[in-house]
């Protein structure tokens, strides 16, 4: 019985020793591994080890290693961007032509209620080589109104088709503001004799609407008798629409005018 107890005690001590050895050996291996891994790199391995450490650090937070290098210069880059913006704006201002600057001044004077000052600048810019500037001139002339009718009449003959058409529309709009039908009639007659486009002529002839019949006949007669075939045809058709009679001769048209004047007296 006593012999069996001694054997059990011996086995217990052996078992404890084996367990202690198993626990001690892995811990020792980990300590050695850390000591060997933490040894400072030598010579040319310093940069490589540093970059490796950076890569591991950035990988742990989900950012690419290049972000570290880029972020170091981000402040300077942002400042450079801010400083370059005013320089770009200045360059754009320098590229503005003299006519463009004058056109802006023309608009400013009109906005300030200085129509005479705006008109003087518009007169200087009417022959500008820049299409956009001439277009701005037409817009300003239209806003000035009746006072700018002579200038608008000239702008109708602009070499650029868009500017010319815009000027014509502005001219018709301003012409409608005239209360003097005789003056309006003379301007329409003169313009029709210079035109060949049928659609444009139709727009002109419609501007006679609302005038006294005598004024309309006096305005259409010179166009009918002109050497402008398109204008003559449009004027003739409108004459027959207004009078209700077929056009025959200039003498017959003049007699009709005389009769209408007697009827009004």
Secondary structure, DSSP 8 states (H G I E B T S, - for coil): -HHHHHHHHHHHHHHHHHHHHHHHHHHHHHHHHHHHHTS---TTHHHHHHHHHHHHHHHHHT--THHHHHHHTHHHHHHHHHHHHHHHHHHHHHHS-HHHHHHHHHHHHHHTT-HHHHHHHHHHHTT-S-HHHHHHHHHHHHHH-GGGHHHHHHHTT-SSHHHHHHHHHHHHHHHTT---HHHHHHHHHHHHTT---HHHHHHHHHTTTTS-HHHHHHHHHHHHTSS-HHHHHHHHHHHHHHHSS----HHHHHHHHHHHHHHH-
